[in-house]
Amino acid sequence: MFLNRVKAALTGSPDAPLAFVGNFEVEDHWAVGEKGLPRPGFSAGAAIVHRMDEFTLLLAGPGDHVILKEAPDEDYVAHLAELGVSLPRIHTVARNDPRRTVTLDALDDPDLVETLSALENVRLAPHGTSKVEERLSAATGLPLVTPPADVCKVVNSKIYSRRAADDTGLRQVAGWTAETMAELEAALDEARLLLEHGRSLVIKDAFGVSGKGIVVIEDRQRLERLHTMIRRRADKSGDDTVALVIEEWVAKSADLNYQFTVSPDANARFDFVKEAMTENGVHKGHRIPATITAAQVAELEESSHRLAKILARDGFYGVVGVDAMVDTRGRLYPVVEINARYNMSTYQLPLQERFMAPGQVALARQYPLRLDERLPYRVLRRKLAGLLLEGPGGTGLLINNFATVNAAAREGSSFDGRLYGLLIADGHDARTALDHEIVRRLT
């Protein structure tokens, strides 16, 4: 089982108890002080993202712990019990601040810190490790199962991803990295030549995530406007550092995500490759299995071993998810971006192992909702009657995060929500039909 393999690789014991922290978009903490692209402030969407902490509920085992911003819906927990899921011990924070990650909420709760401090032989397992998670580790006395925050930050930069691809000789799109204004100026001089030949560019914030911090450039005028804005910011602050990646925009036939685990001795365990579903650069889900050739799967597995050596050399060990792509000519690019942390697909893997039978296919996706009032799980279950998974080897939707449905709820006003689930079927046509029926009932 995936969880036991990770525990064995990182702690030496497949049964080591862990305390999981779902601090999604830890990139926001890694980005502090970095001069990337402009970012929006807090929005209702952030409240939903911060309730993605509930994904840890089905990643952890019965001997583990999870720290959540709020207790799960009781009817949702009861349904999981019907499916035979044994849940970990749940710890909730005293106050859920929608603007904060679960880690910050936990640090602001002295009673919870005391409770966690009393746990014996438990290690802290965050989604990703920043200085904030190091503070929680220090406050509770629970050692981290990850490398230090400084290492995690470095290897999660998109600048590092390009350099790692260079070091391993893996194919990547034409591009440049910039950590100073001088490097940016030089990169843009070359990038303009691509525009002159009718090609497009993409400029990425080194610590952008979920479609934030990415700008597609199709003409010289837009490039110059962005360049001027970055130059003015540098002149105003007196700081000429930047953290940007400039690349050629490549037409794709498939977005991929593959995962492996790096052990402290630099060995890699390849877990899977999935076909990612994206919309305007934002992750929307995965098709399982990926529709690529056996040779391409083998190439990605070989890439994981080459990347593992580089990551271990630089002090990283743990779960790694890498974005890859296939262009419209069928060429595989094994390194688009390295995410040396848990990934959306990480949280799906234990469910695949437990509930999918050989030969079945799955679709991991999110369903957007527009609600006028809070939606209880018991009501949702009735609405989706006959479409929900009833047990291992069956077909239907297995909901793996319900907290995001009501995370942005506000009294007296409409709000957006998201329902996350793993849709399991006996074939592609059945999967598509089931997905369409779920969408129809949720609309």
C-alpha positions in Angstrom: 0.0 0.0 0.0 1.2 3.5 -0.9 1.0 4.9 2.7 3.0 2.0 4.1 5.6 2.4 1.4 6.0 6.1 2.0 6.3 5.6 5.8 8.9 2.8 5.3 10.9 5.0 2.9 10.9 8.1 5.2 10.9 6.6 8.7 12.1 3.1 8.4 8.8 1.7 9.6 5.6 1.0 7.5 3.6 1.5 10.6 5.1 4.8 11.9 2.2 7.1 13.0 2.0 10.5 11.3 0.1 13.7 11.9 -1.1 15.0 8.5 -1.5 18.7 7.8 -3.3 19.7 4.6 -1.7 23.1 4.1 -2.6 23.5 0.5 -1.0 26.3 -1.5 2.1 26.3 0.7 3.6 28.1 -2.3 2.2 31.3 -0.9 4.6 31.0 2.0 7.5 30.0 -0.2 6.8 33.0 -2.3 7.1 35.5 0.5 9.9 38.0 -0.4 10.2 36.6 -3.9 9.7 39.0 -6.9 7.4 37.0 -9.2 4.4 38.2 -11.0 1.6 40.2 -9.3 -0.8 38.1 -7.2 -4.4 38.8 -6.2 -5.3 39.2 -2.5 -7.6 37.0 -0.5 -10.8 35.9 -2.3 -13.6 33.5 -1.5 -11.7 30.9 -3.5 -9.0 30.9 -0.9 -11.5 29.8 1.7 -12.2 26.8 -0.5 -8.6 26.0 -1.0 -7.9 26.1 2.7 -10.6 23.5 3.3 -8.8 21.1 0.9 -7.2 20.1 4.2 -10.0 17.5 4.4 -8.2 15.4 1.7 -5.8 14.2 4.5 -8.8 12.4 6.1 -8.6 9.6 3.4 -4.8 9.7 3.0 -4.0 8.9 6.6 -4.5 5.4 8.1 -6.4 4.4 11.3 -3.2 4.8 13.4 -2.5 8.3 12.2 -3.7 11.8 13.1 -5.1 14.6 10.9 -5.4 18.3 11.8 -8.4 20.0 10.3 -9.9 23.4 10.3 -13.4 22.0 11.1 -14.8 18.7 12.0 -16.1 16.7 9.0 -19.9 16.5 8.3 -21.2 13.6 10.6 -23.2 12.1 7.8 -20.2 12.1 5.5 -18.1 10.3 8.2 -21.0 7.8 8.6 -21.0 7.1 4.9 -17.3 6.5 4.9 -17.8 4.0 7.7 -20.4 2.2 5.6 -17.7 1.9 2.9 -15.4 0.2 5.4 -13.0 3.2 5.8 -11.3 3.3 9.1 -10.5 7.0 9.8 -7.5 8.5 11.7 -7.8 10.4 14.9 -9.2 13.9 14.0 -7.9 17.1 15.7 -9.7 20.4 14.9 -8.6 23.9 15.5 -10.4 26.3 17.9 -11.1 28.9 15.2 -11.2 28.4 11.4 -10.0 31.6 9.8 -10.9 31.3 6.1 -7.9 33.5 5.2 -5.4 31.2 6.8 -3.9 27.7 6.2 -4.7 25.0 8.8 -1.1 25.3 10.0 -1.6 28.9 11.1 -4.9 28.1 12.7 -3.3 25.3 14.7 -0.5 27.6 15.8 -3.1 30.0 17.1 -4.7 27.3 19.3 -2.8 26.7 22.5 -5.0 23.8 23.6 -4.4 22.0 20.3 -0.7 22.6 20.5 -0.7 21.1 24.0 -2.7 18.0 22.7 -0.3 17.5 19.8 2.7 17.9 22.2 1.4 14.9 24.2 1.5 12.5 21.2 4.3 10.0 21.4 6.4 8.8 18.5 4.4 10.8 16.0 5.9 12.8 13.2 4.4 15.8 11.4 3.5 15.2 7.7 2.5 18.5 6.0 1.3 18.8 2.4 4.4 20.9 1.9 6.9 22.3 4.4 7.5 26.0 4.8 8.8 28.0 7.8 5.2 28.0 9.2 5.2 24.2 9.4 8.6 24.3 11.0 7.1 26.6 13.7 4.3 24.1 14.3 6.9 21.3 14.6 8.9 23.3 17.1 5.8 24.3 19.1 4.4 20.7 19.4 7.7 18.8 19.5 6.6 16.6 16.6 9.5 16.2 14.3 8.9 16.7 10.6 8.9 13.8 8.2 10.2 16.1 5.5 13.5 17.9 4.8 13.9 21.5 6.2 11.8 24.3 4.8 14.7 25.9 3.0 15.3 22.7 1.0 11.6 22.3 0.2 11.3 25.8 -1.0 14.4 25.6 -3.3 13.3 22.4 -5.0 9.7 23.6 -5.6 10.8 26.6 -7.5 10.1 26.5 -11.3 13.7 27.8 -11.7 14.9 24.6 -10.0 12.8 22.5 -12.3 14.5 23.8 -15.4 18.0 23.4 -13.9 17.2 19.9 -12.8 16.1 19.0 -16.3 19.4 20.5 -17.6 21.4 18.5 -15.1 19.7 15.2 -16.1 19.6 15.9 -19.8 15.8 15.5 -20.0 14.0 17.2 -22.8 12.3 20.5 -22.0 10.9 23.4 -24.0 13.0 26.3 -25.0 13.2 28.8 -22.1 15.2 30.8 -19.7 15.3 31.5 -15.9 15.8 34.9 -14.3 16.8 35.7 -10.8 18.0 39.3 -11.4 16.8 42.1 -13.7 19.9 41.7 -15.8 19.1 38.0 -16.4 15.5 39.0 -17.2 16.6 41.6 -19.7 18.9 39.0 -21.4 16.1 36.4 -21.5 13.6 38.8 -23.0 16.1 39.8 -25.7 16.0 36.1 -26.9 12.3 35.7 -26.2 11.4 38.5 -28.5 13.0 36.6 -31.4 10.4 33.8 -30.8 7.6 36.3 -31.0 9.0 37.7 -34.2 8.7 34.2 -35.7 5.1 33.9 -34.7 5.6 31.8 -31.6 4.0 32.5 -28.2 5.6 32.7 -24.7 4.6 31.9 -21.2 6.0 33.8 -18.2 5.8 32.0 -14.9 6.1 33.0 -11.3 8.7 30.7 -9.8 6.3 29.9 -7.0 3.0 30.1 -8.8 0.3 27.4 -8.2 -3.1 26.5 -9.5 -3.0 28.7 -12.6 -1.8 31.8 -10.6 1.3 33.5 -11.6 1.2 32.4 -15.3 0.9 34.9 -18.2 0.7 33.8 -21.9 2.3 36.4 -24.2 1.3 36.3 -27.9 2.5 39.7 -29.1 5.3 42.2 -28.5 3.1 44.9 -27.1 1.9 42.8 -24.1 5.5 41.6 -23.4 6.7 45.2 -23.2 3.9 46.2 -20.9 4.7 43.4 -18.5 8.4 44.2 -18.8 7.8 47.8 -18.0 5.7 46.9 -14.9 8.4 44.6 -13.6 11.1 47.3 -14.2 9.1 50.0 -12.4 8.6 47.7 -9.4 12.4 47.0 -9.2 13.2 50.7 -9.6 10.7 51.7 -6.9 11.8 49.1 -4.4 15.5 49.3 -5.1 15.6 45.5 -5.4 16.6 44.1 -8.7 15.9 40.4 -7.8 13.2 38.5 -9.6 12.0 34.9 -9.6 10.7 34.2 -13.1 10.8 31.6 -15.9 10.2 32.5 -19.5 9.4 29.6 -21.9 8.1 29.0 -25.4 4.4 28.1 -25.4 4.1 24.6 -26.8 0.8 23.1 -28.2 0.0 20.0 -26.2 -2.0 16.8 -26.9 -1.8 15.7 -23.3 -0.9 17.0 -19.8 0.5 14.4 -17.5 1.4 14.0 -13.9 3.6 11.3 -12.5 4.7 10.6 -8.9 7.6 8.9 -7.2 9.0 8.8 -3.7 12.7 9.6 -3.0 14.1 7.8 -0.1 17.0 9.4 1.9 19.4 7.0 0.1 18.5 8.5 -3.3 16.4 5.6 -4.5 13.1 6.3 -6.2 9.9 4.3 -6.1 7.7 5.1 -9.2 4.1 5.2 -8.2 2.0 6.1 -11.3 1.4 8.4 -14.3 -2.0 10.1 -14.8 -3.5 12.3 -17.5 -4.2 15.7 -16.0 -7.3 17.7 -16.9 -6.6 21.4 -16.9 -8.5 24.6 -17.8 -6.6 27.9 -18.4 -3.7 26.4 -16.5 -5.8 25.4 -13.5 -5.9 21.8 -12.4 -9.4 20.2 -12.7 -8.7 16.5 -12.3 -7.1 13.3 -13.6 -8.0 10.5 -16.0 -6.9 7.2 -14.8 -5.1 5.5 -16.5 -3.3 7.9 -18.7 -3.8 7.4 -22.5 -0.1 7.2 -23.4 2.1 4.5 -24.8 4.0 1.9 -22.7 7.2 3.4 -24.1 6.2 6.8 -22.8 5.4 5.3 -19.4 8.8 3.7 -19.3 10.5 7.0 -20.2 8.8 8.7 -17.3 9.8 6.0 -14.9 13.4 6.3 -16.1 13.1 10.1 -15.7 12.0 9.7 -12.1 15.1 7.8 -11.2 17.3 10.4 -12.9 15.5 13.3 -11.1 15.6 11.4 -7.8 19.4 11.5 -7.8 19.4 15.3 -8.4 16.8 15.8 -5.7 18.7 13.7 -3.2 21.9 15.4 -4.0 20.3 18.7 -3.1 18.9 17.4 0.2 15.4 16.4 -0.7 13.5 13.2 0.1 9.8 12.4 0.1 6.9 12.4 -2.3 7.5 14.1 -5.7 4.9 14.9 -8.3 6.2 16.0 -11.7 4.1 17.7 -14.4 4.9 16.5 -17.9 3.3 16.9 -21.4 3.1 15.4 -24.8 3.1 17.9 -27.7 1.0 17.7 -30.8 3.7 15.8 -32.6 3.8 13.1 -30.0 7.1 14.2 -28.3 7.2 13.7 -24.5 8.6 16.4 -22.3 9.3 14.7 -18.9 9.8 17.9 -16.9 7.5 20.8 -17.1 7.4 21.4 -13.3 8.6 19.6 -10.2 6.3 19.6 -7.1 8.4 18.2 -4.3 5.4 17.9 -2.0 2.1 16.0 -1.9 -0.1 16.5 -5.1 -3.7 16.2 -5.8 -3.0 12.7 -7.2 -1.3 11.7 -4.0 -4.6 11.9 -2.2 -6.3 9.8 -4.8 -3.9 6.9 -4.7 -5.0 5.2 -1.5 -8.6 5.2 -2.8 -7.5 3.7 -6.1 -5.7 0.9 -4.2 -8.7 0.2 -2.0 -11.7 0.6 -4.3 -10.6 0.0 -7.9 -10.7 -3.5 -9.4 -8.3 -4.6 -12.2 -9.5 -3.3 -15.5 -11.5 -0.4 -14.1 -11.0 3.2 -15.1 -11.4 6.3 -13.0 -11.9 10.1 -13.3 -10.7 12.2 -10.4 -12.4 15.6 -10.7 -14.0 18.6 -9.1 -17.6 19.6 -9.6 -18.3 23.4 -9.3 -21.4 24.3 -7.4 -23.4 27.5 -7.0 -25.4 27.5 -3.7 -27.8 29.7 -2.0 -27.4 28.0 1.4 -25.3 25.4 3.1 -25.7 21.9 1.6 -25.7 19.1 4.2 -24.1 15.8 3.1 -27.4 13.9 3.7 -29.1 16.1 1.1 -26.3 15.7 -1.4 -26.4 11.9 -0.9 -30.1 11.8 -1.7 -29.5 14.0 -4.8 -26.9 11.6 -6.0 -28.7 8.4 -5.0 -27.7 5.5 -7.3 -24.6 7.2 -8.5 -22.4 6.9 -5.4 -19.9 4.1 -5.0 -21.1 1.3 -2.7 -17.9 -0.6 -2.1 -14.6 -2.0 -3.6 -14.9 -3.2 -7.1 -18.2 -1.3 -7.7 -18.9 1.7 -9.8 -19.9 5.2 -8.9 -18.6 8.4 -7.3 -16.5 8.3 -4.1 -16.5 11.7 -2.5 -13.0 12.4 -1.1 -13.6 16.0 0.1 -16.9 17.4 1.2 -15.6 20.4 3.3 -15.0 22.4 0.1 -18.7 22.4 -0.7 -19.6 24.8 2.0 -16.3 26.4 2.8 -17.2 29.8 1.3 -20.8 29.9 2.7 -22.0 33.3 3.9 -25.3 34.1 5.6 -27.8 35.7 3.3 -25.9 35.4 0.0 -25.0 32.9 -2.7 -21.6 31.3 -2.8 -19.5 29.0 -4.8 -18.5 25.5 -3.7 -16.6 22.5 -5.0 -17.3 18.8 -4.7 -14.3 16.6 -5.1 -14.5 12.9 -5.9 -13.1 9.8 -7.6 -15.5 8.4 -10.2 -14.9 4.7 -10.8 -16.4 2.8 -13.8 -15.9 -0.4 -15.8 -15.0 1.4 -19.1 -14.5 4.8 -20.7 -18.1 5.1 -22.0 -19.6 4.2 -18.7 -17.3 6.7 -17.0 -18.4 9.5 -19.3 -22.1 8.6 -18.9 -21.8 8.6 -15.1 -20.0 11.9 -15.1 -22.6 13.5 -17.3 -25.4 12.3 -15.0 -23.6 13.6 -11.9 -23.3 17.0 -13.6 -27.0 17.0 -14.6 -28.1 16.3 -11.0 -25.8 18.9 -9.5 -26.8 21.7 -11.8 
